[in-house]
Amino acid sequence: MTTRRTLPDRRHCETFKLPHGPKNRTMHVTVGYYDRAGAEPGEIFIAGSKSGQDFEAVCRDSAVLLSLCLQHGVPLEVIRGAVTRNEDSTPSTIVGAVVDRLGAR
């Protein structure tokens, strides 16, 4: 097992809206970075528009798992290759959409 790399107490972050799913539901994503340039993500938070829904709970838990992967050194490209995709190679899940957005930076 690799050692978990902790984020600095004060860190650069960005928040953006990301529409996803058949209903184009707007998700709010916040990404915390290891460096001031915003080149290396280390934590992800995903919240939906309606609190208390099962879908939002899955999004929050997925963000925790994604954050742990990043903090344990799993490259973003490895995660990108592992997520489920539709026939047209678009991401099937909000996690895939977030990973694609981060990879496009």
C-alpha positions as a Markdown table, in Angstrom:
| # | Residue | x | y | z |
|---|---|---|---|---|
| 1 | Met | 0.0 | 0.0 | 0.0 |
| 2 | Thr | 1.3 | 3.5 | -0.8 |
| 3 | Thr | 1.5 | 6.3 | 1.6 |
| 4 | Arg | -1.3 | 8.8 | 1.5 |
| 5 | Arg | -0.1 | 12.3 | 0.4 |
| 6 | Thr | -1.8 | 14.9 | 2.5 |
| 7 | Leu | -2.9 | 18.2 | 1.1 |
| 8 | Pro | -1.5 | 21.5 | 2.5 |
| 9 | Asp | -3.7 | 23.2 | 5.1 |
| 10 | Arg | -4.1 | 26.2 | 2.7 |
| 11 | Arg | -4.6 | 25.2 | -0.9 |
| 12 | His | -5.8 | 26.5 | -4.2 |
| 13 | Cys | -9.3 | 25.3 | -5.2 |
| 14 | Glu | -11.8 | 25.9 | -7.9 |
| 15 | Thr | -15.6 | 25.4 | -8.0 |
| 16 | Phe | -17.5 | 24.9 | -11.2 |
| 17 | Lys | -20.9 | 23.7 | -12.3 |
| 18 | Leu | -21.1 | 20.5 | -14.4 |
| 19 | Pro | -24.3 | 19.4 | -16.0 |
| 20 | His | -24.7 | 15.6 | -16.1 |
| 21 | Gly | -27.1 | 12.8 | -16.8 |
| 22 | Pro | -30.2 | 12.4 | -18.9 |
| 23 | Lys | -31.9 | 15.3 | -17.1 |
| 24 | Asn | -28.8 | 17.5 | -17.4 |
| 25 | Arg | -28.8 | 17.9 | -13.6 |
| 26 | Thr | -26.4 | 20.6 | -12.5 |
| 27 | Met | -23.8 | 19.4 | -10.1 |
| 28 | His | -21.4 | 21.6 | -8.2 |
| 29 | Val | -17.8 | 20.4 | -8.1 |
| 30 | Thr | -15.0 | 21.7 | -6.0 |
| 31 | Val | -11.4 | 20.6 | -6.6 |
| 32 | Gly | -8.6 | 21.2 | -4.2 |
| 33 | Tyr | -5.1 | 21.2 | -5.5 |
| 34 | Tyr | -1.6 | 20.4 | -4.1 |
| 35 | Asp | 0.0 | 23.3 | -5.9 |
| 36 | Arg | -0.9 | 27.0 | -6.4 |
| 37 | Ala | -0.9 | 26.6 | -10.1 |
| 38 | Gly | -3.8 | 24.2 | -9.9 |
| 39 | Ala | -2.0 | 21.5 | -11.9 |
| 40 | Glu | -2.3 | 18.6 | -9.5 |
| 41 | Pro | -5.7 | 17.8 | -8.0 |
| 42 | Gly | -5.8 | 16.1 | -4.6 |
| 43 | Glu | -9.4 | 16.3 | -3.4 |
| 44 | Ile | -12.8 | 16.4 | -5.0 |
| 45 | Phe | -16.3 | 17.4 | -3.7 |
| 46 | Ile | -19.4 | 16.8 | -5.7 |
| 47 | Ala | -22.8 | 18.2 | -4.6 |
| 48 | Gly | -26.2 | 18.1 | -6.3 |
| 49 | Ser | -28.9 | 20.6 | -6.5 |
| 50 | Lys | -31.2 | 18.7 | -4.0 |
| 51 | Ser | -29.8 | 17.7 | -0.7 |
| 52 | Gly | -30.9 | 14.4 | 0.8 |
| 53 | Gln | -31.4 | 12.4 | -2.5 |
| 54 | Asp | -29.7 | 9.0 | -3.0 |
| 55 | Phe | -28.0 | 10.3 | -6.2 |
| 56 | Glu | -26.3 | 13.1 | -4.2 |
| 57 | Ala | -25.1 | 10.6 | -1.6 |
| 58 | Val | -23.6 | 8.5 | -4.3 |
| 59 | Cys | -21.9 | 11.6 | -5.8 |
| 60 | Arg | -20.4 | 12.5 | -2.4 |
| 61 | Asp | -19.1 | 9.0 | -1.8 |
| 62 | Ser | -17.7 | 8.8 | -5.3 |
| 63 | Ala | -15.9 | 12.1 | -4.7 |
| 64 | Val | -14.3 | 10.7 | -1.5 |
| 65 | Leu | -13.1 | 7.6 | -3.4 |
| 66 | Leu | -11.8 | 9.7 | -6.2 |
| 67 | Ser | -9.9 | 11.9 | -3.7 |
| 68 | Leu | -8.4 | 8.9 | -2.0 |
| 69 | Cys | -7.2 | 7.5 | -5.3 |
| 70 | Leu | -5.5 | 10.8 | -6.1 |
| 71 | Gln | -4.0 | 11.1 | -2.6 |
| 72 | His | -2.6 | 7.6 | -3.0 |
| 73 | Gly | -0.9 | 8.4 | -6.3 |
| 74 | Val | -3.3 | 7.0 | -8.8 |
| 75 | Pro | -2.7 | 9.1 | -12.0 |
| 76 | Leu | -5.7 | 10.9 | -13.4 |
| 77 | Glu | -5.2 | 9.2 | -16.7 |
| 78 | Val | -5.5 | 5.7 | -15.1 |
| 79 | Ile | -8.8 | 6.7 | -13.5 |
| 80 | Arg | -10.0 | 8.2 | -16.8 |
| 81 | Gly | -9.3 | 4.9 | -18.5 |
| 82 | Ala | -11.1 | 2.9 | -15.8 |
| 83 | Val | -14.5 | 4.7 | -15.6 |
| 84 | Thr | -17.5 | 3.5 | -17.5 |
| 85 | Arg | -18.1 | 5.1 | -20.8 |
| 86 | Asn | -21.0 | 5.3 | -23.3 |
| 87 | Glu | -20.8 | 4.0 | -26.8 |
| 88 | Asp | -19.7 | 7.5 | -28.0 |
| 89 | Ser | -16.9 | 7.5 | -25.3 |
| 90 | Thr | -18.6 | 10.1 | -23.2 |
| 91 | Pro | -18.6 | 9.4 | -19.5 |
| 92 | Ser | -21.5 | 7.4 | -18.1 |
| 93 | Thr | -21.2 | 8.8 | -14.6 |
| 94 | Ile | -20.5 | 12.1 | -12.9 |
| 95 | Val | -17.1 | 10.8 | -11.7 |
| 96 | Gly | -16.1 | 10.3 | -15.4 |
| 97 | Ala | -17.4 | 13.7 | -16.3 |
| 98 | Val | -15.3 | 15.3 | -13.5 |
| 99 | Val | -12.2 | 13.3 | -14.5 |
| 100 | Asp | -12.6 | 14.4 | -18.1 |
| 101 | Arg | -13.0 | 18.0 | -17.1 |
| 102 | Leu | -9.8 | 17.8 | -15.0 |
| 103 | Gly | -7.9 | 16.1 | -17.8 |
| 104 | Ala | -8.9 | 18.8 | -20.3 |
| 105 | Arg | -7.2 | 21.5 | -18.3 |
